[in-house]
Amino acid sequence: MNRNLPLIVANLKANKSWDEVSTWIDDVVQAAQKFKGTIIFCPSYPFLNSSFQKISQNGINLKLGSQDISRFEQGAYTGEVAASQIADLVQFAIIGHSERRQNFKEDQKILEAKVKNAQNAKIEPIFCVQDENTSIPKSLSIIAYEPVFAIGTNNPDSPENVQDFGKRLKANGTYTILYGGSVSAGNVKTYVKEHIHGVLVGATNSLDPQKFIGIISSLN
C-alpha cells in the first residue's frame, strides 16, 4: 500500500462522542491538508462509518484506521467486529497494542489470527511491539515500537534507544517503523529520523486536536 512519510497515527482509544470526534476532524483539517506525509485517524468502532463519510465527502487528507479487529471472522461472536465488516471503511488496523495485551490478555496466537484476518480483508496492520523479545508475524509492513513504561506516562524512551531499536528491526526486514509512547510536539522531531518513519500518538496529545496539530506542524 502506497503511503507518504512521515506517518502519524492518532489513536483516540475509548474516548469522545460522535460530536466530539466530528469537531476533532474539523479542527485538524487545515493542518492535515498541508501535511506531506500520511495521517491515520483511529476513532472508536461506532464512529468509523460517520468518520469515513465526513472524510471522503469533504476530501480531507486523513486515512482511516481501526483501533483493533476481531481474531474471528463473521459468525456467532457476539460483540466482535470482523475485519471484513469494516474493510470498506478502513485501510489500517492497530494490532497488539500494549493495552490489548495487558487488559484483554491477548497472546501471540490471538494476535497472529488478527493479522491474518486484517490482511485477508486488505487492511494493513500496524503491529505494536513492546521490546525486542516481542514476536513479529511474517509479511508485516508497519511496526510500532511502544515500550510499556512510556505509554501515557510522560516518560518517553530516549531518542537514542528508539533509533537503535529501529536499526535492529530493519536488520530483520523491510519495515515502516513508528515510535509510540509519550510523543509530543516538543519531542517528535527527535524520534522521526533515520530509522524511525513516524509516530503512534495516544493520550492527551492525540485527544486534544491542538496538541495533535502541534505534532503535525513539527513534522511538516
N, C-alpha and C positions, 0 to 999 in steps of 0.2 A: 504494500500500500504506500503510495507516494505521500510524503509529508515534508513540509519545510521545517527546518530547525532554526532556532531552538524550539523545544516543545514544552508547553506549560499545561499541567493538569490541575484543574480546580475541583477538589473533592469536597462537596458540601456536607457529606455524611448525612446523618438523620436529623437534618435541620431545615427550617423555613417552611412556610406555607406557599401555595402557588403564587399569591400576590407578591410575596417577598422574593420568590425566585424570578418572577417576571420583572420586578424592579431591578434586581441584580443584573439581569441581561441588559436592560435599558441603560443602566449606569456604566457598564463596561463597553458598550457598543463603539463609542468613539475611539477608545484606546485599542480595541480589538481590530477595527478596520485599518488602523495604521500599522499593526504588528506584522512583521515579515515572516515570523515563524508560524507555529501551529498552536492553537489554544483548544484544549479538550475540556468541555464543561460536563461535570458529572453531578447532576441533582439526584434526588431520591426517585425510586421507581414511579410513584404516582404522577410525577411531573415530566416524565420523559416525552410523552406524546405532545403535551402542550408546549414544551420547550422546542421540540422538533418543528412544530407548526410555526412558532414565533421566529425561530432562527431561519428556516427555509423560506418562509413567505417574505421576510424582510432582508434577505441576502446578507445575514450577519456572519462575520468571519469567526464563527465558532464551530468546532466539531463536537458531536455529542457522544458521551460515553456513559456506561452504566457503572455503578459502584461495585457491582457483583453480578453473578449469574448463578443459576442452579447447577448442581452436579448432575441433575436429572434432565432428560428431555421431556417433552409434553406427555402428560399422563396423570395418574392418580397420586399427585404430590401436592396436597393442599398447602397453600401459602407460598409455593415456589414460583419463580419466574424463569421459564426456559429460555435459552439463548435464541432459539428460533422464533420466539414470540416477540422479541424486540429487535430482531435483525434488520427490520425495515427502518428502525429509528436511530440506532446507534452504530458507530463504526469501531468503537473501542469498549473494553470492559476491564476494570481493575480486578485482578485475581490475586489472592494470597496476602491481602493487606494484614498487617500485624494485628489489627483489631478483630479481623475474622479468625485468625489463627488462635488468638487468646480467648476471645469471648464466645466463640462458637466451635472451638476445638477442631478446626479444620486441619487435617493431616495431609501428607503428600498424596495419598491415593485420591482424596476428595479433590484436591487442587488440580491434579492431572486430569481428572474427569471434567472439571470445569474448563480447563484449557482446551481439551479435545472438543467439547460442545461448542465453545466460542468459535474455534477455528472452523468447525463443520458448518457453522452459521455465517461464516465470512466476517466475523467480528474479531478484531485484533486484540489479543490480551495485553494488558500492561501488568506484567508479573512482578510482584513485590518480593524482595529478598531482604532478610534481616542481617545476615552476616555471610561470610564465605563458606559456612557449612550448610547453608540453605540449598537444597537440591533444586536444580532448574530443569524443567521439562524440555524435551527437544523441540526444535522448529519454532522457537520464540524469537521475536524481533525486538520487543521493548522490555527492558528490565528496569525496575525502580528499586534503588537501594534505600531502605528506610530503617536505620538502626532503631531498635525499640526505645532506647534511652532518649532519643531525640524527638519522638512523636509527641507534639503538644506540650513540650516541657520548657521551651525557650532555651534549650541546651543542645544546640546542633553539633553534629560531628565536625571535626576540623576539616577545612578545605583540603589539607594535605592527605588526610586519611581517606577522604572521599575520592580524590583523584587516584590514589594508589589502588583503592578498591576497583574503580572503573578500569584501570590499566590491567589489573589481574583478570577481570571479567572478559576484557577484549582478547586476552590471550587464549580464551576458550571458545570464542565465537564472535560473529559479527552482530553486534547489538547496538541499538539506540539506548543509551543508559541515562536514567534520570536519578536525581537525588531528592529524597523527601525526609523532612524532619526539622521543624522549626525554621523553615525558609521564610525570609522576609525581603522587602525591597532593599534593605540595608546590606544583606549578605549574599543575595542571589548571584551577583556577578563573580563572587569569589569561588563559586561552585561550577558555574556553566562555562567551561573552557576545556580545551584539550580532550580529556576522556569522558567528560560529562556533557550530555547534549540537551539537558532540560531539567525541569523540577516537577515534583508532585507536591502540591500545596494543599494543606488542610488547616484545621483550627481557625483562629480568627483571621489569619492572613488570606484565607480563601472565602470565609463567610462575609467579611467586610469588603464590599466592592472597591472602596477607595484604596485599601491596603493591597488588594489584588491588582488594581490598576498600577500601583506603585511598582509591583514586580514586573508587570508587562513593560512599563516605561524603562525600567532599569536594564532590560534585555533588548530593547529596541535599537 
